[in-house]
Amino acid sequence: MSSLPRRVKSEARALTSEDDELPSLFNSSSESEEEEEEWEPKSKTAKRPRLPKKNEAKTKKVAASQSAMARKKVKKVAVKEEMDVSLPIAPAEENRMRLLKPKEDVGTKLKTLNQKLEVPKKMQINSFQGKNVNSLENDEKPSTSVPIVGNQVKHEKPEEDFASDEPPFKKIKSTTCPEGKPVKNLGGNKVKEEFEMNWDIVQALSEITNVEPWVCANLIRLFREENTIPFIARYRKELINNLEADALREVQQALEELRTVAKKTHTMIQKLKKEGKLSGCLLTALLNCRTLEELDHVTAPYKTGSKGTKAQRAKQLGLEPAALSLLQNPVELNLFSYIRPTTKGLSTIQEVEAGVQHILADIFAKDKDTLDFIRKLCQQRYICIQSALAKVSSKSVNEKDIDKFQLYHEFSCNIKNIQHHQILAINRGENLKILTVKVNIPDGVKNEFCWWCVNERWRPKQFLKPELMRILRNSVEDSYKRLIYPLLCREFRSKLTSDAEKESVMMFGRNLRQLLLTSPVRGRTLMGVDPGYKHGCKLAIISPTSQILHTDVVYLHSGQGFNEAEKIKRLLLQYSCSTVVIGNGTACRETEAYFADLIMKKYFAPLDVVYCIVSEAGASIYSVSPEASKEMPDLDPNLRSAVSIARRVQDPLAELVKIEPKHIGVGMYQHDVSQTLLKATLDSVVEECVSFVGVDINICSEILLRHIAGLNANRAKNIIEWREKNGPFINREQLKEVKGLGPKSFQQCAGFIRFNQEYIKTFCGNKKTELGSYALSSKAGAQGKKKSKPTPYASQQPNPLDQTCIHPESYNIAMRFLSFIGGNANDIGKSDMQQKVNGVIQKEGLEGTAKRLNTTVHTLQLIIDGLTQPEGFDIRTDFDKPDFKRSIVCFEDLSVGTVLTGKVENATPFGVFVDIGVGKAGLIPVRNITEAKLSKVKKRRSLGLGPGERVEVKVLNVDIPRLRITLDLIRVL
C-alpha cells in the first residue's frame, strides 16, 4: 500500500489534463468529432493500473493553467478509481457488493461535467440531464465516476493484444477480480456511447425493456466487453439482478436498435452538414429521434432525389419570415407585401397564405412537444386497426389463399388488445394483396389536438387578426391530416409489427430451448426408422454410445411387409434392441401402424418392444451436408437420416445442434419476420442450451464445441487438434495452451466445459499418489507456458472442481468454503459433502456464510450447487422424455370426451398443438391453459407449454372434413 499515494497522484494528474481538454474537444469541427467517436470502441476494457507512464507523458503536453477547484474535484474521483483496482483479493469481493449502491456525490459530479458537454439545443438537453441525475441518485448503481473514466478510456490504446513479457492469466486478474467480479467501468448509470444523442441510452433502454436503469448500465458495459449471454446469466447474476437469458436477449436487441438509430442519425447529420442543409432546429429534431420511424419522418424531405416538400418550396420563395412572424409578432405582419405577380406561388394572396400555411404545418409536425402531446392523447383513446377483403384480390389470388384469411375479411380490434399472431396474419394478407389494412383514429383526437395547438402550444404572443387566426387553424388541421396522422399510423403499424415479430422470434426461441433440452434416453440400443413408400423404410441401429451397428432398407408398404417382419425381428434380437424410433415424415402413420400391430401380437417376444415418434425436421438437409459426409462418409444420405432420427432420442441436444435452427420447425410465421433477428436469437438459444448443459471436453464433437459460449468454429477446431496431438485434457488450465484461445475466450467458456474425473484418473493411472494429495494452489505453475516447451508437472494434475459448474475465477472461494465446512475436493457430489454443506448453511445462513467468505450470495449458491450436484449431473433430467407407446389410436376412433395423453409439438400465442397419435395434431386454445392445470414442480415464466412436454387432454371437438381437433388441457404429466 506504500505505493498507493504515488499512483493516485499520477492518476489525478492524468485525469486533470483530460478534463482540460473537454471544452476544446466538443467545440471542435465535425472532423475532430468523428475522430473522437472512432477512438472509443477500440478500447473495450479499460486497464487503468498499467497507464501511469502513458498518462504522465500526456500531462507534459497540457497547459498547467487550471483552477484549483477542478484539480481537487478530479483528485477525489481518481482516488476512488485507484482504490477500486488496487484492492487485494478479499476486499475486491466486498467492493463488488458495493457496486450496486449509489452515492449522492456522483450525481453532482455528473451534472457539473455534463454542463460542459452541451449539444446545440441547451434547454432541452439540460432538462433531460437533470432528470438523469435524479435517477442516478434514486436508483441502485455502482459508485465510481464514469464520465471521467470514459474520457480516460478514450485516450488509451487498445489492449486486446497481450504483452509478451506478462502471461495472459494475469491480464484476466487485472480486468476482473479472481472471484469473477468486474469492478471497473461499473460505476453510475451514465454510459458513454460512440454516438451522443439528446436522450440518455440507459434511461431509454430502461423505458423500452422495463429493466432497472442500474441493471441496464451494467449490461451495456458487460456487452461492450464482449461477455456472452450464458456467461452473464450464470456468473454475473448480482450485476443483472438475476435476469434470465431471454430477458438479456431482449435488452441486447433493444440496445442494438437504439445504437442503430444513433448511428444513422449521425450519418444523416454529417450528410446534411456537407450539403449545407443543417439548421439548428433540424439538428435538435434529429438528435431527439428515438426510433427509425421518427428519423424517417424528420429526414424524408432531405433525401436524395426528393422533390422537396411544400414547406421547402414555400421557404425557397421567401415566406419563412412571414410564417415565423405570424407566431412571434403578428401585429406587424403584412402578407400583401409578399405578393409577386410574376412569381409562381406568390402571384396572389391565396398562394401566399397557402405557402405560410405549409411552413407552419411543417413546424408543428416536427415539434417534439406537439408530437408528444398527440401520442399521449392517442394512448388515452380507443385506436383500432381494421382489415377488409381487398376488391381486386379475387382476380389475382388463389381462392384457397383467400379462405385462409376468412377471419380478417371484416376485422377490427383495439391496438392495445390485438394479439401478435393476428398482426402477423394481417401483414401477410396485406403483402399478398388479399387484405387492406388501416388504423382508425377517432375524430375526437383531432378536435382536441387542434384546440390545444391553437390555444396552448402555438398560441400567438400578440393579438391575431381574424384572417391570420384562420391561417393558423388551417395550418394545424393541415399538419394533422397531411403529416401527423400518417406518421401516427406508420408508428402504430411499425410498433405492432415489431412487437409481433419479436414475440414470434422469442416464441421460436422458447420452443427451440424446450426441444433441445429434451431429456436424453441413455443406455439403450435404438433402431431409427426413416419411413418411405417407394424407396422403402431406412433402418439404422445405434449402440448406447451412438456408434452405428447396422443399417438396412426394408419395404413395408409394397406387399412385402410379412417377409420384412422376419428381418426386423432378427435385427432386434441380434442387437438386443427393444426401442424403435420412427420419423414423423411421409408414411409415418402407416409405419407406426405396422410396428404397433406386430407389438400387440407380441411378435418380437421375448423382447418387450416399444416405439416413439420424433420430428424428422431438418434430417434430410443434414444428411446431405458436409458435416454429415465428414461424420459418416461411407453411408448413403438416406441412411444417414435414419441414424440422425435415432440419435435425436439418445441425445437430442448433440444431434439437433448439427441442424440450422430455423429448419427444426417449431416456430410461427418464421418466414415473415426479420431473418437476421431470427438467426441471431436462435443461435443464442443454442449457445445457451449447450453451455448450460455443459460438454465433456475429451469426448464431445467439434460441432457441439462450436456452440459453447466464447468459442467459434476455429477455436473448436484448434481444441480438437490439440486433443488429437497431446491426448485428453487433464484440467481447465490446459485450455490456455490452445492456439487462438485467449484470456477473454477462456473466461467465457471455462465454466461450461466439464472433465470426467474417472476417465482422467484412468489416463493418469501412474500418478495416483499425486492425485491423492492434490492442492488447488499448484495450478499457478501452469501459467504462461508455451506449447513448444514441456508442460510443468503441476498442469498435468486433474482438478476435481473442473467437473462442476464453478468458474475457475471462483476456485479460491470454493476452496476456502471447503476448508470452512471441513470438506475435501475429492468428495464432490457425494452424500457426505451434502450433509456438511447443509449443516453449515443451517447454522450460519446463506448470507452469513457469504459475508464470512467476502463473496456474494449468488456466487456462493453457485459454488454450493457445484459441490453438491452428483457426478454426471445433467439439467435435462428435469425435462420430459419421449412418449413411448405400444398401440395406436385412429382419427376415426376419436369422440368428444375421450381422454388421451400426448406430447406438445409446437406452441404459439393462440394455443398449443399436441400430438395425440392419430396423425393430426390437436389444438389446445390458449384460453384452456390455466395456471391451475400446469405443473407446480416446474418453474415457468408464463402460462405457456413447450415442445416435448407430456400432457393429458380431453377431446372437445372433432371436425373430420377439415381434420381439426380441439382439445382441453386436463393436466401436465
N, C-alpha and C positions, 0 to 999 in steps of 0.2 A: 504493500500500500504506500510505500515511501515514494514511489514514482507517480502517484496519482496527481499531486499538485502540478507537476510539470506538464503532464498530459492534458490536464484540464486547461492549463494556461494556453498551451499551443492550440488546443481545440477552440478556445474562446477567441483567440486572435484570428483563426481561420474563419470562424462564423462572422466575426465583426467585419472582416474585409468583404465578405459576400453580402452582408447587409448593406454595405456602402454601395454595392453595385446595383441594388434593386431598382432605384429610380431610373438610372440610365438604361437599364435593361428593358423596362416597359415603355420608355419614351422613344426608343429607337425605331428605325424603319421596319417595314414588314419583312424585309430580307433577314434582318437580325432576329426577328421573332421566329421566323422559320427555322433558323439555325438552332435557336434555343429549344424549340419543340422537337427537333430531331435528336438533340442530345439525350433527352430524358429516358426514352425507352431502352437505351443501350445498357444502362446500369440498373439491372432488375433487383439486385440485392446490395444494399449499402454495407460496406465493411469499414466502418469508421476507425477501428483501432489501428489500421495499417496506414492511416493518412497523415500523421503529423508532419512528416518531412515534406510531403507534397503541398500541404496547406501552408507550411511556413514559407515555402518558395513563393507561393502566390501572394502572401501578405506583403512581401517586399515591393510588389508592383502597385499596391494600393496606397492611395494618399493617406497620410496619417491624420488628416483633419476630420475628426469625427467627434460627436458630442459624447461627453462622459456618461450621459443618461443612456444612450444607445449601447455603449460598451457594457454598462452594468447589467442591462436587461439581457443582452446576449450571453453574458458570462453565466448568468443563472441557468439559462437553458442548456448551455454547454456542460455545466456540472451535472445536470440531470442525465444528459445523454451519455456522458462518460461513465457515470456510475452504473447505468444500465448494462453497458457492455463489459465492465471490468469487475463485475461481481463474481465471487467464487461459485462453485457448483451448487452447493446447498442453497445459499441465498437467491440464486437465479430462479429456483423453483418458487420461492416466496414472491419474487418480483413478477413472475408470470401471473400469479393470482391477483397482484395489484394492478395488472394491466386493465382490468375491467372496471376499475374505479375512477371516476372523473375527478379532476381538480379544478377549482374555480379560476385559478390564475391563468389556465390555458386559454380560456375564452377571451380574457382581456388582451393577452399577447397576440392572439389571432386577430382580434379586432384592430389593434394598432398596426399590425403588419398588413392586413387586408386593405386598410385605407391607403397604403402606398401603391397597391396593385389594382388601381381602378381602371375600368374599361370606360369608353366614352359616356355611356348613359349613367351618370353618377347617382342620380336619385334612386333609380330602381335597383341598382346593384347594391348600394349601401343598405337599403331597406331589407334586401334579401340576406345580406351578410349579417345584419343584425339578428335576423331570425335564426340564422345558422349558429351564431354564437350562443343564443339562448338554448338551442337544442344541445349544444355542447355541454352546457352547464347542467342540463336536466337529465341527459342520458348517460348510461354507464359506458365507459370507454377507457382506453389506455390513456396514460397521463403524460406522455412525452410531447414536446412541441414539434409538430410535424412540418409546418410550413418552412421553418428554418432548415430542418433536416432535409426536406425535399430539395431546397436550393443547394444544400451542400452536396447531395447526391448528384445533382445536375452537373457539377463540375468534376465529378470523379470519372476516371477512366473505367471502362467495363472490366470487371474482374471475373469474367467467365473462364478465362484461361488460368490454370493453376500454376503457381510458381514452382520452378524445378527444384528449388532448394527447400521446399516445405511439402510434406506429404499431404495428400488430399484430405485425410481424415481430420486433420487439424483445421482445415478450412470449414468443415461442417461445424466444428465446435464454435467457430467464430460467427457463423450466421445463425445458428440455433444452439441453445444450451444442450448439454448432453442428455437432458431428460426430454428433449424434443419440444422446447418452448421457444417459439420465435419471439424474442424480446424486442428486437429493433424494428422500427418502422410501424409499430402497432401503437401509435400514440395519437389520440384525438380523432375526431370524426372528419377532419378536413383532409382530403386526399388530393394531391397534386396530379392533375391529368395532363396529357400531352396537348389537348386542345381545350382551352378555357372557354366557358360559356357563362351566361348571366345566371344560370342556375347551378346549384351545388350537386355534384353527381351522387354523393352519399344520400342526401335528402331525396333526390329524385328516385334513386334506386329503392329507398325505403318505402316511398309512397307507392311505387309500382308493385312491389313484392310483398308489402305488409310485414317486412322484417325490420327489427330494431336498427336504428342508424349505426350504433356501435358495431353490430354484427356485420352490417354492410361494409363499413370501413375496413374491418378486419378481413373480410372476404376479398375485397378489391386488392388488398395488399398480398394476400395469400395467392390469389390467381396471378397477380403480376409476377410473383416469384416462381411461377410455373409449378405450383403444387397441384396434384391431381385430386379429383373429387373423392376417390376411395381413401386416399391418404388423409385428406382434410376431415372426412366424415368419421374416420376411426381414431386418428391420433391428434386432432386439434379440436376436440369437442368443446372445451371450455371457451375457445375463441369464437365459436359459431353458435353458442347457446344450444348445443346438442341438436342441430338441424339434421334432417335426413338427406340422403343423396338426391332424392327427387327435388327437394326444396333448393339444394345447392345448384342443381342444374337450371332451375327456373331463375335464380339470381344471376347465374352466369350468362344465360341467354338475354335477360333484361339488360345486363351490363354491356354486352356486345351491341345491343340495339342502340343504347344511349351513346356509346362511343362512335357508332356508325353515323348517327345524326350529327354529333360534334365534328367528326372528320369531314363529312360532306358540307356542313355549314362553313367551315373554314376554307374548304376548297372553293366554294362559291364566293366567299368574301374576297379571296385573292383574285379570282377571275373578274369580279365586278370592279375591283380596285384597278386592275390593269386597263379595263375598258372605260374607266372614268365615270362609272355609273353609281358608285358607292357614296351614299349620303349618310349623315348621322342617324336619321330616323330609320333608314333601311338597315344600317349596321345593328342598331338596337333590336329591330324586329327579327333579324336573322339570329342574333345571339339569344333571343328569347325562345326560339323554336325547340321543342322537346321531342317532336315526332317527325317522321319523314313527310307526313301529310301536311303538317304546318309549314315545313320547309318548302314543299312544292307550291303551296298556296302563295307564299311570300315571293318565291323566285320565278313563278310562272311567266310574268311579263318580261323577264330579262333573259329568258332562254334564247339560244341562238336560233335564228330563223323565225322568231315570233314577230308578228306584225306590230306588236305593241298594243297595249290596252287603250280603251277610250280615254282613261285618265292620262296616260302618257301622251297621247296625241293632243289632248287639251293643254297639257303643260308645255308642249312644244309651240303651241300658239300663244303662250304667254299669259295664260289665265290662272296660274297658280297663285300669284299675289292677290287676285280678286277672291279666290276661294278662302285663303287664309285671312283676308281682311273681313270677310263675312263673319268669321268666328271671333276675331280679335277686336276689330274696330269697324263695325258695320255702319256707323253714322257717316263716315267719310267715303263709303263705297259708292261708286257710280258706275254701274255696268254699261251704261251707254257710251262711256269713254273708250270701251274696248271694241266697239264696232268698227270693222274694216270692210267696207262694201266689196272690195275686190279680193278679199281673202276668204277661201272656203273654210267654214267653221266659225267665222267671225262676221259674216255678212249681215246677220240680223240679230236682234236682241234675243230671240228664241234660241239661236245657236250658241250665243254667249252663255245664256242661262244653262243650257244643256251641258256645255263644257265645264262650267263651275260645278254643276251637279255631279258630273262624273268624277271630278277630282275629289270632292267631298266624300262621295261614296267609297272611293278607294282609300281615303284616310280612315274612314270609320271601319272598313273591313280589315285593316291591318293594325288596328289599335288593340293592344293587349288587354286593357281593361274592358273594352267593348266585347271582345270575344270571350273573356272570362265570364262576363255577365250573362251572355246568351247561352253559354254552355251550362252555367249553374241553373239558369231558368229551365233549360231542357231536362235537367235531372229531376226537377220537381213536377214535370208534366208528363202526360201519357204520350209517349212517342212509340209508334208501331211501325213494323216492317210488313209490307204486303207483297204477295206474289200472285200472279194470274197467268193463265194459259196464253201464250203469245198467239197473235192472229195468224201469222204465217207459218206456225210450227207444223201444222198438219200437211203442208205441201212438201216440205223438205226433210222431215224427220220420220223415222220408222214409227209405226203405230205402237209397237211394243214399248219403245222408249217413252212415248207419251204416257202410257199407262203406268209406268214406274213412278211418275211424278203426280199421280192422281190426287194424293193428299194435298198438294200445293197448287192445284188449279185455281182455287179461291181460298187463299190462306192469309191470315192476319194475326199478328201476335205482338205484344208489348216487347220492346227490345230488352227490357230488364228480365223477362221471363222466358224468352226463346231459348231452346236447347241448342247445344253445339252441333249435334248431328243434323238438326233442322237447317241451320245456317249453311253447312256444307252441302246438304241436299239442294237447297235453293240456289246456291252458287253453281253447282254442277248443272242444274236445269237451265240456268241463265246462260252458261257457257255453251250449252248445246242448242241455244235459241229455242228452247221449249217453253221457258217461263220469262215473264217480265217482272222486274222487282223494283220497288220504290219505297222510300222512307216517308212516312206521313207525319208532319209536324203540325199540330193544330194552329188555327188562326189566332187563338188567344196568345200564343207565344209571340207572334209577330206584333200584335197590337201593344202588348205590354213592353216589348223591346223598343218599338218606335217611340212610345211615350217617354220611356226612360232616357233614350238618346236625346230627344228634343228638350226635355225639361230638366235633365240632370247632367249627363256626361258632356253633351255638346251644346249646352245652353250658352248662347252668346253673352259676352261680358257687358254689352250695352243693348239699348233698346233696338229692336229689329222691326223694320217696316214690314207691312203685310206681304208685299211681293217677295221680300227676302226670306221671310218666315216660310212661305210656300216652297221656295227653293230648298230650304233646309229640310222640310218634311219630305219633299220628293227625293232628296238625296238619301235620307235614312231608309225610305221604302225601297229605293233602287238598290242601295247597298245590301239590304237584306235579301231581296228577291234575286238579284243577279250574282252576288258574290258570297254572302254569308250562308244562305240556305244551301247552295250546292256544296259549300265547304263542310257544313254540318252533316249533310248526307254522306259525303265521302268519309268523314271521320267516323260516323256511326258504322257504316258498312265495313270500313277498314278495321275498326276495333273489334267488331263482332267476328269478322273473318279471322283476324289474328288470334283472338282468344280461342275460336273453334279449332283452328289449325294446331295451336299449342296443346289444347286438350286432347286432340286426336293423336298427336305425337306422344304426349305423356301417357295416354291410354295404351298405345302401342308399346311403349317402354315398360309399363307395368305388366302387361300381358307377357312380354318377352322375358322379363325377370322371373315371373311365375313359372314359365316354361323351362327356362334354363336351370332353375333351382329345384326342378322335379327330383324327388329322392331317387338316387341310383339303385338298381337292383343288382347287388353284388353276390358273388359266389354261385351263380347259376350258369349252366351251359344253355345258350339260346339258339333257336332257329329263326332266322329272319326270312320273311316271305314277301317278295315284291310281286303282287298279283298281276295277272295279264290273261288275255284270251288267246289270240292267235299265236303270239310268241311264247306262250307258256308262263308259268309262275317260277320266278327265280328264287332259289333257296341258298341260304348261307348259314352254316353252323359255326358259332364262335365260342371259344373257351371262356371260363370266368375271368381270364386276364386279357380278353379281347383279341386273342390270336385266332386266325381263320383256320378252322379244322377241315371244312369241306364246303364245296359249292356244287350246285347242280341246277337242272331245269326240269320241271315236271309240267305235264299238260293235263290240268284237272278239269277243264271245261270244253274238251273236244271229244267226248265219248270214251276217254281213256282213264277216267277217274278211278275205276276199281283197280286197274293194274298199277297205277301210280301210288295207290294207297300202300301197297306192299313195300315199295321203295322208301316211302316216307317212314313207315314203321321200322324198317331195317336201319335207317339212318338214326332215328331217335333212340333205338335200343343200343346201337353201336356206340354212340357218344353219350349215353345216359342223359339225354336231353328231354326235359319234361315241360318246357315253356316255349310256346310258339308266338312270334311277334309278326303281326300282319299289317302291312301298309294300307292306308285308307284311300288308295287311288282307284284306278279302273279295275273292275272285277273284285273289289274288296268284299262286297256283301256275299257274292257267290262263293268266294274262297272261305269266308267266315262260316257260311252255312255248311260247306263241305267238311271243315275241321270240327265244327260243333256236332255234326251228325256222327262222325267217327268217335268223338269223345263220349257222346251219350251212349253209344253201343259198346263202350269200353274196348274199342278195337286195339288201342295201344297198350293194353294190360301186359305186364304188371305196372307200367308207368302210369302215374296219375297226371295226365297232360292237361294243362290249362293254356289259354291263349289271351292275347290282348290286342287291341287296335291302337296304332300310333300314327301320328301325322307323318306323311312322307314328303311334305312340302320342302322343296329345295334339294331333295335327294338326287333327282335326275340331273340338276345343274351341277351338284357337287361331283357326281360320278364321272363327268367329262372334264373336270377342272384339272389344272396342272398339279394341285396338291394331291388329288386322288390318284393321278398317274404316278406320282412320286411315291406315294404310300403303298399302292397296290399295282405295281407295274405289269404283273403277269395276268391280271384279271380283266375280263370283258367288262365294259362300262355298265352293262345291265346287271351283272353280278355284283358290282361294287355297290349299287343302290341297295341290294338285299343286305349286304354287310352293314351299310350305314343305318338301315332300319333296325337291325338287331342291336347295334351299339347305342342307338338312341334310348333304349330301355336300360342297358347296362350302365352307361354313364352319359346322361343327356347333355350335360354341360360340355364335356370334352368333344362330343360329336357335333353339337349344334354350332359351336364357335367356328367350325370349318365352313359354314354357310353364311353368305351375306345376310344380315338380319332381316332386311325387307322381304326376302324370299321365303321367310318362315311362315308368313301369312296369318298373323294374329292381330292385325290392325283394322282400322276403319277409315275409309276414304284416303288410304295411304298414297294414292296416285294424284290426289288433288292438293296435297299440302306441299310446303316447301321441301324439296328433296335434300337440300343442304342441311336444313334443321333436322329432318328425319334421320339422315345418316349420322350426324353428329350425336344426336340423342341416343340412337340405338347402339352406336359404337361405345358410347359412355356407359350404357347399361351393361353391355357385355363385359367391359373392363371392370365395372363394379362387381358383377357376379363372380367373375374369375378371381378377382383379388380377394373378395370376402371369403370365398370357399378356400382359396389358397392352392398352391401347386407344389408337388414334391419335385424339387429341382433336379433330382437324379433320374427320374423316370418319365417326366412329362414330355409331351411333344413340342416341337418348335412352334406349331400353330397356336397351341394353348398358351405358351410362354409369351407370345406377342401381345396378348391381351392383359398382361399384368401391368398395373399402374407403374409408370416410369420407364417401361420397356417398349421397344418397337421391333420391326422385322429385323433390322440389322443387329440390334443388341441381342435379340433372341438367338439369331444365327451364331453370333460370337460366343454366346453361352454354351450352345450345343457343341461347337467346335472345341472349346476349352474342355468340355466334359469328355469328348472323344479322345482328346490328346493327353489329358492329365488324369483321367479317371474321375470317379464321382467327387462331388463337392463334399467337404467334411464339415464346414461351417459357413456362416453368412459372410464372415470376413473375407473369404476367398473370392467372393463376387467382385471385390475391388481389383482383383488381378485380371479381370476380363477386359479385353480391349473395347474402348468406347463406352464403358460403364463408369462414369464419373461420380463424384460425391452426390450431386443432385439426383441422378438416376438411382444410386444406391439408397439414398434416403427415402425415395418414393416407393421402391419395390421391395426393400429388405423385409418389411413386416409381413408381406404376403407370400413369402417363399418359405417352404417347410423342408425339414430334413427328417427322414425316417431313422430314428436312433438305432433300431435293431439292425437295419441294413448297414449303417455306418460302423457299428461295433463289430459286425462280421467282417467288414472290409478292413478295419483296423485291429484285427484279432491279435496281432503281435504286439499291441501296445496296451494290453489290458491293465497293467499296473498303473500306467499314466492316466487312463480313463477314470480309475477309481479315485484318484487324488486330484481331479480336475479343479482348477480355480479360475474364476471368470477374469481376474485381473491379468492373466497371462496372455490374453488376446492382444495386448498392446504391442507385442513383439512382431506382429504380422503387418504393421502399418508401413506404407510407403515403399514396399519392396517391389522390384520389377520382376516380370515373369522370367526373364532370362537368368536371374540369379536363383540359387536354390532357396526354397521357401523355408523360413525358420521352423523349428520343431513345434513352437507354440501354435502356429497357424494350422498345424495338422491335427490339433486336438479338437474333438467334437464338443459342442456346447449344448447341453440339454435344453437351454432356453430357445434354441433355434427351431424346435418342434412346436413352439407356441405362437400365438398372435402378438406377443410382446415385441415392441420395436427395439432394435439394438440401442437406440438413444436412451431407452429406459432400463437397460440391463443393470445399471448402477443402483437404481431404486429397487429393482426386483431382488437383487442380491442383499440389499440392506433389509428389505422386507422379510426375506427368507431367514436371515440371521435374527431378526426381531421375533419371528414366530418359532425359531428353533428348527427350521426345516432344512431339507437337503435338495439341491437341484436335481439329483438323480431320482427323487420321489415324485416328480411332476406327474399329475394325473392320477395318483394313487389315492386310496381312501384315507391314508394317514395324513396326507397333505390337506385334504378337505377338512378333516377334523381339526387340525392345527389352525388353519385359516379361520374356520367358524368360531373356534374358541377365542382367538384374539379379537375378531370383529365384534363378537357379542360383548366382550369385556370393554374394549376401547371405543367401539363405534367406528364407522367408516370415516367420518370426518376427523375424528380424533387421531386415528391412525395416519391419515393423510397429512395432517398437520405435523405429527411427530416425524414423518419422513420428508417433510418440506416438499410435498407434491400436491397435486390436485386430486379431487375425488374421482374424476373421470379417468385419470391415468392409473390411480390405484385400483379402480374397478377392473380396468383392462388387464392389469397385472394379475389380479385375483382370478379372473376368468382364464387367463393363460396357464396359471399354475394348477388350477383345479379341474380343467376340462380333461377328460380321459384321452389317452394317446390315440391318434387317428380320428379325433372328433371332427364331425362334418356338420355344418349348419343345415345342410339339406335334409337331415333326418327328420326335421320338424315339418317338412313339406310332404305332399301326397305322392304315393307311388302309383304306377299304372294300375288300372282296374282289370284284374284277370277274371276271365269268365269260362264257363263250360257249356253254356247253352245260348240260344239266340231268340230274340223276340221279333216278330214280323210287324210291319206297319199296320197290316190289317188286324192284328191282334189287339191293337190299342183301343181303349174305350175311355170315356170320361169317368174319372175317379180312380183309374189304375195308378197304383203306386209303384215307382221304379227307382232304381239307383242309376246314376250316370256320372259322367265326367265333363267338367266345363271345357268347352272347345275354344271359345272366344268371348271377350267381354267388351261391351260398347256402352255409351252413355244411356242408351234407351233400354238396355236389357242384356241378358247373358244367354249365350247359346250353349246347350247341353247335349252331349252325345249320349243317347239312351239305348243305342244298339239296334236301331231299326233302319239305319241307312240315311236318315234325315235328322238333323239336329233340331231339338225343340227350343223354344224361346221362353225364358222367364222374364216377363216385363219388369222394369226397374221398380214399379210400384209394389210388386210382390216380394221384394227383397228388403226385409226389415231387420233392425238390429237384434230383435229377439230371436230370429231364426239363424243368426250367424254364430259360429263357434266362439265361445268365451275364452278359449285357450289361446287362440292366435291373436296377435296384435295386428290391428288393421288401421290404416289411415282413413279409410272411407267405408261405405257400406257395399263396396264392390267385391265380386268374386273374381278369381283369376284362373287362367288356363291350368288344367291339371287337377283342380280340386274336385273331390268326390262329394256328390250331393244326393239327397233323397227328395224326389219330386212327385207331384200328383198331376195327372193329365187333366187340364181344364177344357180343352177344345181340340178336335182333330178335323182339319179341313183336307179331306182326301184328294179332291180335284187339284188343289193348289199345293199339296204336300206340305201343309203347315201344321205345326203342333204348338199349342200354347200350354205352358206348364206353370205350376205354383211351387215355390220352394217350401219344403217341409223343414228340412234341417241340413246342416253341413256335417258330413261324416268325418 
